[in-house]
Amino acid sequence: MRTNYLNKLFLAAAGLLIAAAPLQAKQIDLRAELGTPVIEAGAKRTAFLKVSLTGFELQGGRDRTPANIAIVLDQSGSMRGEKLQRAKEAAIMALDLLDERDIVSVISYDTTVRVLVPATRVSNKSAIRSAIRQMRADGSTALFAGVSKGAREVRKFMDRERVNRVILLSDGQANVGPKSPTELGELGMSLGKEGISVTTIGLGAGYNEDLMANLAGYSDGNHAFVDNAEDLARIFRYEFGDVLSVVAQDLIIRIELLDGVRPLRLLGRESEIIGSTVTTRLNQLYSDQEKYVILEVEVPEGLEGEQRQLADVRVSYRNMANQQSEKLDDRVSIAYSASQQEVAQARAPSVLSTATQQVANEASKKALELRDQGRKEEARKVLKESASYVRQQADLIGGDEGVSLESFSDEVEQEAEAVVESKDWNRARKAIKAKQYKLEKQQTY
C-alpha cells in the first residue's frame, strides 16, 4: 500500500517537472556580433557592434502576460464626425481582444478630462462599450492632462507582472496645459521610469508629430501616423497584438568595451556612456521579435594575426513567463588580417545592412532639422549623400542584403525629393517622422 502511494507521488512529481520544463526553458536570446569581425591590420579602424535580443515564442493565448491598459481618446471638436466614430469602433474592437485577466480604463479629453471607465477588470464588456459609445466631440485638446489621468488609472493596478501601458489617440495640437515636445517628452521619460510605456497614435494632418514621438520614445512605446480614420482599427489591432505578446520587461543592456576599444555612438536608442561602458534600456520585448542596438566603436591598431577581446555584453531583464529576474552575457572578439579577401569574407551582411539603415536614419533626422529651418537644398543634399552611402554599402555587401539596401536607397532618394518638392509637406513630414521612429525602435507595425 505504501509502495503504491510512493509510486503515485513520484509520478505526480515527475509530471510537475515535465510540465514546468518548457516554462523554465523559455528565455530570450542574446546575440552580440560585429559587422566586420576581421579588420585590416596596421591602423585604427571603426566597427559596428550589434547587440540583439529576440523574444521567445508564446504557445497560446493562455500563455500571455496580463495587461493593464489605459485607452486615452481625444474627443476635441476636430474629432467630430467620422474620426470619433472610427476611434470608438477601434477601441471597442480592441476591447474584444482582452479578457478577465486584464485591466482596462478609458479616458476621454477635450478642454477637460473625463474618466469614462475607471480601471477595472475586463469582465463587463457591455458596460465598457456603452461608456465608449457615449463620447461626444467638443472643446479643445488637454493632451497632457489626458495622458496624466490615464497614467493615474494605470497606477491603481500597477504590477510588475502586468504590461502597463497608456494608449493615446489624438488628431490635434495640445493647446490646454503643457504643450511642447520637451514637456511631453519629460512626461514620457517619467512614466517610462515607472514602468509605464505610452503609445501615441496621431490621426490626420493636425497633430504635432514631434510631441507625439517624444512622448512615446522616452517611455519606449510605439508611435504611428494614421492618415485615414478607416485605418484606426487596423492600427489598434497591431498595438494590442504587441501588448498581448510581451515576454520580457525592464531590460538593461550593458556593453563594456575592452582592451583600448573606444565607444563612438550608439545608434537607435538613448544611452549612457561612461568611459568604456555603454548602458541602454528597453521597456519591453515581444514574442518572436528582435530588438537591437548598434554601437559604433573605434578599434586600436593591431598586428596581422592578432586577436583582441572587444566587448563584454551583459543583459538583465524580467522574464514574464516565470516572473523571474534573469541575466544573459556574451563576449565579442575581433581579429586583424593583412588580407583584404579575408576581411571581406568575414563580413556579416545582416549586421552591416542593419547598421547602414541606422546610419541613414540619423541622416534623415539631420535633414528634417534642416528642412524645418527652411534649408531645403541642404536637406536634400544630406539625403542624396545618404542614398549614395547606402548604395555603396549595398554593392559592398551584395546578396539579398545588398538587394534590400538598394530598395532602401530608393526610399532615401524619394525622401530627398520630398523635402523640396512635396506639395503637402505637413503630411510628408509626419510620414517621415513615423518611418524614422519605426526604424529606430524596430517597431513591429
C-alpha positions in Angstrom: 0.0 0.0 0.0 2.7 2.4 1.0 4.7 1.4 -2.1 1.7 2.2 -4.3 1.4 5.6 -2.6 5.0 6.4 -3.1 4.9 5.4 -6.8 1.9 7.8 -7.3 3.7 10.5 -5.5 6.8 10.0 -7.7 4.8 10.0 -10.9 2.9 13.2 -9.8 6.2 15.0 -9.0 7.7 13.8 -12.4 4.6 15.1 -14.1 5.1 18.5 -12.5 8.7 18.7 -13.5 7.8 17.8 -17.1 5.1 20.4 -17.2 7.4 23.0 -15.8 10.3 22.2 -18.2 9.0 24.3 -21.1 8.4 27.2 -18.9 11.9 27.0 -17.4 13.4 26.7 -20.9 11.8 29.9 -22.1 14.5 32.6 -22.3 15.1 35.5 -24.6 18.0 35.1 -27.0 21.0 37.4 -26.8 23.4 37.8 -29.7 26.4 40.2 -29.9 28.2 40.3 -33.3 30.4 42.5 -35.4 29.7 43.6 -38.9 33.4 43.2 -39.5 34.8 40.5 -37.2 38.1 40.7 -39.1 39.6 44.1 -39.9 42.7 45.3 -41.7 45.9 45.3 -39.6 48.1 48.4 -39.3 45.8 51.2 -38.4 42.9 52.3 -36.2 39.6 51.1 -37.6 35.9 51.6 -36.8 33.4 48.8 -36.5 29.8 48.2 -35.8 28.7 46.1 -32.9 25.2 44.8 -33.0 23.6 43.6 -29.8 20.2 41.9 -30.5 17.6 40.5 -28.2 14.9 38.1 -29.6 11.8 37.2 -27.6 10.8 33.6 -27.2 7.6 32.2 -28.7 4.4 32.2 -26.8 2.5 28.9 -27.1 -1.0 30.3 -26.9 -3.4 32.9 -25.5 -3.3 31.5 -22.0 0.4 31.8 -22.0 0.5 35.6 -22.4 1.2 38.3 -19.8 -2.0 40.1 -18.4 -2.3 43.7 -19.5 -3.1 46.9 -17.6 -4.1 49.5 -20.2 -5.5 53.0 -20.2 -7.1 54.0 -23.5 -7.0 57.8 -23.8 -9.1 59.2 -26.6 -9.2 62.7 -28.0 -12.8 64.0 -28.2 -12.0 67.6 -29.0 -14.0 69.4 -31.6 -11.7 68.5 -34.5 -12.6 64.8 -33.9 -16.3 65.4 -34.7 -17.9 63.0 -37.2 -16.1 60.0 -38.8 -12.9 60.5 -36.8 -14.6 60.0 -33.4 -16.8 57.2 -34.8 -13.8 55.3 -36.1 -11.9 55.9 -32.8 -14.9 54.4 -30.8 -15.1 51.4 -33.2 -11.3 50.8 -32.9 -11.4 51.0 -29.1 -14.4 48.6 -28.9 -12.7 46.2 -31.3 -9.5 46.2 -29.1 -11.6 45.6 -26.0 -12.7 42.3 -27.5 -9.1 41.2 -27.6 -8.9 41.4 -23.8 -10.3 39.1 -21.1 -10.8 38.9 -17.4 -7.1 38.7 -16.7 -6.7 42.2 -18.0 -7.3 45.7 -16.5 -8.7 48.5 -18.7 -9.6 52.1 -18.2 -11.0 54.6 -20.7 -10.3 58.3 -20.6 -11.6 61.0 -22.9 -10.3 64.5 -23.1 -11.2 67.8 -24.8 -10.8 71.0 -22.7 -11.3 68.9 -19.6 -10.6 65.2 -18.9 -13.2 62.6 -18.1 -12.7 59.0 -16.8 -15.3 57.1 -18.7 -14.3 53.8 -17.3 -12.2 53.7 -14.1 -9.5 51.0 -14.1 -11.4 47.7 -13.8 -11.1 44.1 -14.8 -12.4 43.3 -18.2 -15.4 41.3 -17.2 -18.4 43.5 -18.1 -17.6 44.4 -21.7 -21.0 45.7 -22.5 -20.8 48.4 -19.8 -17.4 49.5 -21.2 -18.7 49.5 -24.8 -21.6 51.7 -23.7 -19.3 54.2 -22.0 -17.2 54.5 -25.1 -20.2 55.0 -27.4 -21.4 57.9 -25.3 -18.4 60.1 -26.2 -19.2 63.3 -28.0 -16.7 65.7 -29.7 -16.3 69.2 -28.4 -13.8 71.7 -27.0 -10.0 72.0 -27.1 -7.2 69.5 -26.5 -5.9 68.9 -23.0 -3.5 66.2 -24.1 -1.0 66.4 -21.3 -3.8 66.1 -18.7 -5.4 63.2 -20.6 -2.2 61.2 -20.6 -1.5 62.0 -16.9 -5.0 60.9 -16.0 -4.5 57.7 -18.0 -1.3 57.0 -16.1 -3.1 57.6 -12.8 -5.6 54.9 -13.7 -2.8 52.5 -14.7 -1.1 53.1 -11.3 -4.2 51.8 -9.5 -3.3 48.2 -10.6 0.4 48.8 -11.3 2.1 45.4 -11.2 5.4 44.2 -12.5 3.6 41.0 -13.5 1.5 43.0 -16.0 2.1 45.0 -19.1 1.4 48.6 -18.0 0.6 50.9 -20.9 -1.2 54.1 -21.9 -2.5 54.2 -25.5 -3.2 57.8 -26.7 -5.1 58.8 -29.7 -5.1 62.5 -30.9 -5.8 64.4 -34.1 -4.9 67.8 -32.9 -2.4 70.1 -31.2 -2.1 70.1 -27.4 -3.5 73.6 -26.6 -4.6 73.2 -22.9 -1.8 72.8 -20.3 1.8 71.8 -21.1 2.1 71.6 -24.9 5.7 71.5 -26.1 7.5 68.4 -27.3 10.1 68.8 -24.5 7.4 68.9 -21.8 5.6 65.8 -23.2 9.0 64.1 -23.6 9.7 64.6 -19.9 6.3 63.2 -19.1 7.1 60.1 -21.2 10.5 59.7 -19.5 9.0 59.9 -16.1 6.3 57.3 -16.9 8.9 55.1 -18.5 10.9 55.0 -15.3 7.8 53.9 -13.5 7.4 51.0 -16.0 4.6 52.6 -17.9 5.0 52.9 -21.7 3.0 55.3 -23.8 1.9 54.5 -27.3 0.8 57.5 -29.4 -1.4 57.4 -32.4 -1.6 60.6 -34.5 -4.6 60.9 -36.7 -4.7 63.1 -39.8 -2.6 66.1 -40.5 -3.3 68.3 -37.5 -1.3 66.8 -34.6 2.2 67.6 -33.5 4.4 64.6 -34.6 7.4 65.8 -32.6 5.4 65.9 -29.4 3.8 62.5 -30.0 7.1 60.9 -31.0 8.8 62.3 -27.9 6.1 61.1 -25.6 6.2 57.6 -27.0 10.0 57.5 -27.5 11.1 58.4 -24.0 8.7 55.8 -22.5 9.7 53.2 -25.1 6.2 52.9 -26.5 5.0 52.8 -30.1 4.2 55.7 -32.4 2.0 55.6 -35.5 0.8 58.1 -38.1 -2.7 57.3 -39.3 -3.7 59.4 -42.3 -7.1 57.9 -42.7 -9.6 57.2 -39.9 -10.6 54.0 -41.6 -7.1 52.6 -40.7 -7.6 53.1 -36.9 -9.0 49.6 -36.3 -6.0 48.0 -38.0 -3.5 50.1 -36.0 -5.3 49.3 -32.7 -5.2 45.6 -33.6 -1.4 45.8 -34.2 -0.9 47.7 -31.0 -2.9 45.3 -28.9 -1.1 42.5 -30.6 2.1 43.9 -29.2 0.7 44.5 -25.8 -0.6 40.9 -25.6 2.7 39.4 -26.7 5.2 40.9 -24.2 7.7 38.2 -23.0 10.2 40.4 -21.2 10.3 43.8 -19.4 12.7 46.1 -17.7 15.6 45.1 -20.0 19.0 46.7 -19.3 21.9 46.2 -21.8 25.4 47.0 -20.6 28.3 46.9 -23.0 31.8 47.1 -21.5 34.4 47.7 -24.1 37.8 46.1 -23.6 41.4 46.4 -24.5 41.5 50.0 -25.6 38.3 49.9 -27.7 36.5 53.2 -27.6 32.8 53.9 -28.0 31.8 56.5 -30.6 28.0 56.5 -30.8 25.0 54.3 -30.1 22.5 54.2 -33.0 18.8 53.7 -32.5 18.4 54.3 -28.8 19.2 56.7 -26.0 22.2 55.6 -23.9 24.5 56.5 -21.1 28.2 56.3 -22.0 30.7 56.5 -19.1 34.2 55.8 -20.0 34.3 52.5 -21.9 30.8 51.3 -20.6 27.6 51.9 -22.6 24.2 51.3 -20.9 20.8 51.4 -22.5 17.3 50.3 -21.6 14.3 48.7 -23.2 10.9 48.8 -21.5 9.5 45.6 -23.2 10.3 42.9 -25.7 7.7 41.0 -27.7 7.3 37.3 -28.7 9.5 36.4 -31.7 10.6 40.0 -32.1 14.2 41.2 -32.4 15.2 44.4 -30.9 18.7 45.6 -31.2 21.2 48.4 -30.7 24.1 49.3 -32.9 27.3 50.6 -31.3 30.0 52.2 -33.4 33.4 51.7 -31.9 37.0 52.7 -32.6 39.3 49.7 -32.5 43.1 50.3 -31.9 45.7 49.4 -34.4 46.6 45.7 -34.4 49.1 43.3 -36.0 48.4 40.7 -38.6 47.1 37.5 -36.9 46.4 39.3 -33.7 43.0 38.8 -31.9 41.6 41.3 -29.4 38.8 41.0 -26.9 36.4 43.8 -28.0 33.4 43.8 -25.6 31.6 42.0 -22.8 27.8 42.3 -23.1 25.5 41.8 -20.1 21.7 41.9 -20.2 19.3 41.7 -17.2 15.6 41.5 -17.6 12.3 40.3 -16.1 11.1 37.1 -17.7 7.3 37.4 -17.9 6.8 33.7 -18.4 8.1 32.8 -14.9 8.2 36.3 -13.3 11.9 35.9 -12.5 14.8 38.3 -13.0 17.3 36.7 -15.3 20.7 37.6 -16.8 22.5 36.8 -20.0 26.0 37.6 -21.2 28.1 37.3 -24.3 31.6 38.3 -25.4 32.8 39.6 -28.7 36.3 39.4 -30.2 37.9 41.0 -33.3 40.8 39.7 -35.4 43.4 41.5 -37.6 44.5 40.5 -41.1 46.6 41.8 -43.9 44.4 40.1 -46.5 41.5 42.2 -47.9 40.0 39.0 -49.1 39.9 37.5 -45.6 38.4 40.7 -44.3 35.7 40.7 -47.0 34.8 37.0 -46.5 34.4 37.5 -42.7 31.8 40.3 -43.1 28.4 39.8 -41.5 26.0 41.1 -44.2 22.9 41.3 -41.9 24.8 43.3 -39.3 26.3 45.7 -41.9 22.9 46.1 -43.5 21.2 47.0 -40.2 24.0 49.4 -39.3 23.7 51.1 -42.7 20.0 51.7 -42.3 20.5 53.2 -38.8 23.3 55.5 -40.1 20.9 56.6 -42.9 18.2 57.2 -40.3 20.5 59.6 -38.5 21.0 61.4 -41.7 17.2 61.6 -42.2 16.9 63.2 -38.8 19.5 65.8 -39.7 17.8 66.5 -43.0 14.5 67.0 -41.2 16.1 69.6 -38.9 17.5 71.5 -41.9 14.1 71.4 -43.7 12.5 72.8 -40.5 14.9 75.7 -40.7 13.9 76.4 -44.3 17.2 75.0 -45.7 15.6 72.7 -48.3 18.6 72.3 -50.6 20.9 71.5 -47.7 18.4 68.9 -46.5 18.2 67.3 -50.0 22.0 67.2 -50.2 22.2 65.3 -46.9 19.7 62.8 -48.1 21.3 62.5 -51.5 24.7 61.7 -49.9 22.9 59.3 -47.6 21.4 57.5 -50.5 24.8 57.3 -52.2 26.3 55.8 -49.0 23.5 53.2 -48.8 24.1 52.2 -52.4 27.9 51.9 -51.8 27.2 49.6 -48.8 24.7 47.6 -50.9 27.4 47.0 -53.5 29.9 46.1 -50.8 27.6 43.6 -49.0 25.9 42.0 -52.1 23.5 39.2 -51.9 19.9 39.5 -50.5 21.0 42.1 -48.0 22.5 44.2 -50.8 19.3 44.0 -52.8 17.3 45.1 -49.8 19.6 48.1 -49.3 19.2 49.1 -52.9 15.5 49.3 -52.3 16.1 51.3 -49.1 18.4 53.7 -51.0 15.5 54.3 -53.4 13.3 55.3 -50.4 16.0 57.7 -49.3 16.1 59.3 -52.8 12.3 59.8 -52.6 12.7 61.4 -49.3 15.3 63.7 -50.7 12.9 64.9 -53.3 10.0 65.2 -50.8 11.9 67.7 -48.6 12.0 70.1 -51.6 9.1 69.3 -53.8 6.3 67.9 -51.6 3.0 69.7 -52.2 1.8 68.6 -48.7 4.9 68.9 -46.5 2.8 68.6 -43.3 1.7 65.1 -44.2 5.0 64.1 -45.7 6.8 65.2 -42.6 4.6 63.1 -40.4 5.2 60.1 -42.6 9.0 60.6 -42.5 8.9 61.1 -38.7 6.9 57.9 -38.3 9.3 56.0 -40.5 12.3 57.3 -38.6 10.6 56.1 -35.3 9.7 52.7 -36.6 13.3 52.0 -37.8 14.9 53.5 -34.7 12.8 51.5 -32.3 12.3 48.4 -34.5 8.6 48.8 -34.2 6.6 45.9 -35.5 4.0 48.0 -37.3 
